[in-house]
Structure formats: C-alpha cells, structure tokens
C-alpha cells in the first residue's frame, strides 16, 4: 500500500511540517518523525489497503469481461472474414475497433478511479497525523519538526514518533522497532491490462 500512497505522503511532507511559534526566550528545539512509519502503525492502514484491493479487483473483473468479449468477437471475425461480404466485414471491423477503443478508455478511467479512491481514503488519515504531530510539538516545546528522511544525524530523544503514536492511540511498544517505512504489500496494481491484439485492419 505504501507504494500507492507515496506521492500523497511526499506532498504532505512538503507542505505540512511547519514551525511552531515560541517566545524568544525559549531555546531552539528540533524534533523529527516519519509519516509513513506512523501511518503503517495505524489500524486505518490495513483498512485502506483492503478497500483499495477490493476496488481494484472490481475494476479488474470489469476489464476482464470487456476483454473476453472483444477476444471472442475478434476470433469470430478472423474465422469468418474470408467469406464475408465487404459491407459486413467493414461493419465488423468498425465494431472491433470501437470495442478496442472502449477497453483503452476503461483502462484510463479505472486508473483515475483507483487514484481518486486512494486519495479519498488516505487524506483524512494524513490530516489526523498532521494534527497529532503539531499537537505533540506544541505540548513538548519543539520549535520545528522535520522528516527523518531528511535527517543526516540527530539525538534519539529528538524522535517524536512514539509521542505521536500515543497521541493517536497506538502503543509505541507494539509498533515496529525501527522507524523506517516498512515493506508492505502493494495495493492493487494498475487495474487494467492492454489488449494484446491491435484492431483489425480493413481488407480490400
């Protein structure tokens, strides 16, 4: 799933890690965390992956039905073309080309549908993580919070991930030991495959 939401997380990192206002007499205090890691610890993570997989499977099944129909009609055309009247043959060829175009359009729409579904599911969780990070930063006097992916070195006590997990109701002791993005099963792959045969060419 993380491969599917990577773009959304990156966008979050670019716009959401902001400074937290403090008075001038307070020392600079910088914390760091990993949004992908936190997301993987939340129960919503498995739910998102499950819903994306279900949606992708539905799209794949619809595509398979369209492609099977196209293949059946293409094979029937190839068997009967030599004996077909020119007008009938041209009509069959036009029908096959229209079906092929319809399959390609379905592929494009299916991918957009999957991406929109993904965004709809992930955005509220990212917003919740964003709020938790800002709350933890404010409560613990952090001037800035940055992504640990941009951190070359830093003290262990600068990692606010356990505090953010607690804020989100997750026991840090039950989380993964290393705060790195875990290898998760990808959500559904591109839900459609291209027709392997090109539209038939008209015969003279």
Backbone torsions as a table, in degrees:
resi	resn	phi	psi	omega
1	UNK	NA	-34.5	-176.1
2	UNK	-62.6	-30.3	177.1
3	UNK	-63.8	-33.3	-177.1
4	UNK	-76.7	-28.0	-176.0
5	UNK	-106.3	7.3	-177.0
6	UNK	-56.2	-43.2	-178.6
7	UNK	-61.8	-40.3	-180.0
8	UNK	-65.9	-40.3	179.6
9	UNK	-66.3	-42.3	178.9
10	UNK	-60.6	-42.1	178.5
11	UNK	-61.1	-40.4	178.0
12	UNK	-61.5	-43.9	-179.1
13	UNK	-61.4	-34.6	-176.7
14	UNK	-73.2	-29.4	-171.7
15	UNK	-113.6	-15.4	-167.3
16	UNK	-106.9	-22.5	178.8
17	UNK	-79.6	96.9	-174.6
18	UNK	-115.7	169.8	178.3
19	UNK	-78.0	157.8	178.4
20	UNK	-118.8	120.4	-172.8
21	UNK	-62.5	134.7	175.9
22	UNK	-138.2	162.3	177.7
23	UNK	-74.3	159.0	-174.0
24	UNK	-64.8	-21.6	-176.5
25	UNK	-84.4	-0.7	178.9
26	UNK	-94.2	140.7	-179.3
27	UNK	-71.5	154.7	176.9
28	UNK	-67.0	128.4	-178.9
29	UNK	-134.3	118.7	-176.2
30	UNK	-113.3	131.0	176.3
31	UNK	-117.0	168.2	178.5
32	UNK	-145.2	158.0	179.3
33	UNK	-157.9	-179.8	-179.6
34	UNK	-135.2	110.4	-175.2
35	UNK	-64.3	-40.4	179.8
36	UNK	-62.5	-42.1	178.4
37	UNK	-61.2	-46.5	-179.8
38	UNK	-62.9	-43.3	-179.9
39	UNK	-58.6	-40.1	-179.7
40	UNK	-65.1	-24.3	-178.6
41	UNK	-82.1	-17.6	-175.5
42	UNK	-80.6	144.6	177.4
43	UNK	-60.8	-26.5	178.9
44	UNK	-62.6	-24.8	-177.5
45	UNK	-59.3	-48.3	179.9
46	UNK	-67.3	-36.0	179.3
47	UNK	-65.8	-41.0	178.2
48	UNK	-62.1	-46.4	-179.3
49	UNK	-61.2	-41.7	-179.4
50	UNK	-64.6	-43.9	-178.8
51	UNK	-68.1	-37.3	177.5
52	UNK	-66.0	-40.1	179.7
53	UNK	-64.4	-42.8	178.7
54	UNK	-62.1	-46.1	-179.4
55	UNK	-63.2	-42.5	179.8
56	UNK	-64.7	-41.5	179.4
57	UNK	-61.8	-40.1	178.0
58	UNK	-61.7	-42.8	178.9
59	UNK	-66.0	-41.4	179.8
60	UNK	-62.2	-41.6	-179.7
61	UNK	-65.1	-38.9	177.3
62	UNK	-64.5	-41.0	179.1
63	UNK	-64.3	-43.0	179.8
64	UNK	-59.3	-38.9	178.2
65	UNK	-64.1	-43.3	179.0
66	UNK	-64.7	-41.7	-177.2
67	UNK	-69.9	-37.9	178.1
68	UNK	-62.8	-40.8	178.8
69	UNK	-65.0	-41.5	178.7
70	UNK	-62.5	-45.5	-179.1
71	UNK	-62.2	-42.0	-179.3
72	UNK	-63.2	-44.0	-179.0
73	UNK	-71.5	-33.1	177.6
74	UNK	-66.3	-44.0	179.4
75	UNK	-65.0	-38.9	177.9
76	UNK	-64.4	-39.2	178.2
77	UNK	-63.8	-46.3	-177.2
78	UNK	-62.8	-34.6	178.3
79	UNK	-71.6	-38.6	-173.1
80	UNK	-97.3	-11.7	-174.9
81	UNK	-54.0	-43.3	-176.7
82	UNK	-58.5	-26.9	-176.6
83	UNK	-107.3	4.2	-177.7
84	UNK	-79.4	146.9	169.7
85	UNK	-65.1	147.1	-176.2
86	UNK	-55.1	-43.2	-179.0
87	UNK	-63.8	-42.6	179.6
88	UNK	-66.8	-41.9	-179.4
89	UNK	-61.7	-44.4	179.9
90	UNK	-64.5	-36.6	178.2
91	UNK	-65.3	-41.2	178.1
92	UNK	-65.0	-40.3	179.4
93	UNK	-64.6	-40.8	178.1
94	UNK	-64.1	-41.1	178.9
95	UNK	-62.1	-42.0	180.0
96	UNK	-66.2	-40.6	178.9
97	UNK	-65.8	-38.6	177.4
98	UNK	-64.7	-40.4	178.2
99	UNK	-64.6	-41.3	179.2
100	UNK	-63.8	-42.5	177.6
101	UNK	-62.9	-37.4	179.4
102	UNK	-65.2	-38.5	178.1
103	UNK	-63.7	-44.6	-179.0
104	UNK	-64.8	-39.2	178.3
105	UNK	-66.3	-39.2	178.3
106	UNK	-62.2	-40.3	177.7
107	UNK	-58.2	-46.9	-179.4
108	UNK	-63.3	-45.5	-178.7
109	UNK	-66.7	-35.5	-180.0
110	UNK	-65.4	-42.5	179.2
111	UNK	-63.6	-42.4	178.0
112	UNK	-64.1	-38.1	179.0
113	UNK	-63.9	-41.7	179.5
114	UNK	-66.0	-41.1	179.3
115	UNK	-65.2	-39.9	179.3
116	UNK	-67.9	-39.6	177.6
117	UNK	-60.8	-45.0	178.9
118	UNK	-59.0	-47.0	-179.4
119	UNK	-63.6	-41.8	-179.9
120	UNK	-61.4	-38.0	-178.9
121	UNK	-77.3	-38.2	-172.2
122	UNK	-83.2	-37.9	-174.1
123	UNK	-52.8	-46.9	-179.8
124	UNK	-63.4	-34.3	179.5
125	UNK	-70.4	-41.6	177.6
126	UNK	-61.8	-40.3	178.9
127	UNK	-63.6	-38.3	179.1
128	UNK	-66.8	-41.0	177.5
129	UNK	-64.6	-41.6	179.1
130	UNK	-57.7	-46.6	-179.6
131	UNK	-64.3	-42.0	-179.3
132	UNK	-62.8	-41.7	178.8
133	UNK	-61.8	-45.2	-179.3
134	UNK	-67.0	-38.1	177.4
135	UNK	-64.2	-44.5	179.7
136	UNK	-63.6	-42.0	179.6
137	UNK	-61.0	-45.6	-179.0
138	UNK	-65.9	-43.6	-177.0
139	UNK	-68.3	-26.6	-175.3
140	UNK	-110.6	10.5	172.8
141	UNK	72.7	26.8	177.6
142	UNK	-81.7	130.5	178.5
143	UNK	-76.2	-41.2	178.2
144	UNK	-135.8	151.6	169.9
145	UNK	-127.8	127.0	-179.1
146	UNK	-121.0	167.5	176.0
147	UNK	-76.8	135.8	178.8
148	UNK	-68.9	-12.7	176.7
149	UNK	-70.4	-18.8	177.9
150	UNK	-102.7	4.8	-175.5
151	UNK	-95.7	125.1	178.2
152	UNK	-88.8	-33.1	178.4
153	UNK	-159.9	152.5	179.4
154	UNK	179.9	158.9	180.0
155	UNK	-71.8	151.1	-180.0
156	UNK	-62.0	-34.8	-178.2
157	UNK	-73.3	-2.1	175.2
158	UNK	-84.0	-12.5	-179.0
159	UNK	-78.5	112.6	-177.8
160	UNK	-95.4	4.8	-177.5
161	UNK	-54.7	-45.7	178.5
162	UNK	-60.0	-38.3	178.9
163	UNK	-67.0	-38.3	179.3
164	UNK	-67.5	-40.8	178.4
165	UNK	-61.6	-43.4	177.7
166	UNK	-60.4	-42.2	179.0
167	UNK	-60.2	-31.8	-179.1
168	UNK	-91.1	3.5	176.6
169	UNK	84.3	19.9	179.9
170	UNK	-110.5	133.8	178.4
171	UNK	-75.3	114.0	-178.9
172	UNK	-59.4	-28.2	-179.3
173	UNK	-66.1	-22.7	-179.7
174	UNK	-97.1	0.1	179.5
175	UNK	-84.0	171.6	176.4
176	UNK	-60.8	146.3	-175.5
177	UNK	-71.4	-37.5	-177.7
178	UNK	-101.0	120.2	-178.3
179	UNK	-73.8	64.1	176.1
180	UNK	-123.5	152.6	177.1
181	UNK	-57.9	123.7	-178.3
182	UNK	-81.3	155.0	177.5
183	UNK	-77.1	108.8	-179.7
184	UNK	-109.0	156.5	176.1
185	UNK	-63.9	133.7	179.2
186	UNK	-64.6	147.6	173.1
187	UNK	-64.4	-170.7	-176.5
188	UNK	-58.8	144.4	175.9
189	UNK	-76.5	-177.7	179.2
190	UNK	-49.7	121.3	-168.3
191	UNK	-70.9	-3.8	-176.7
192	UNK	-132.6	148.3	174.4
193	UNK	-117.5	148.3	-175.7
194	UNK	-73.7	148.9	173.6
195	UNK	-63.0	133.7	-174.8
196	UNK	-80.0	-17.3	-179.0
197	UNK	-109.8	136.8	179.0
198	UNK	-74.7	157.8	176.1
199	UNK	-56.2	144.8	-177.8
200	UNK	-64.7	149.4	177.5
201	UNK	-93.1	143.6	-179.6
202	UNK	-67.7	140.1	176.6
203	UNK	-100.7	146.9	179.1
204	UNK	-75.3	NA	NA
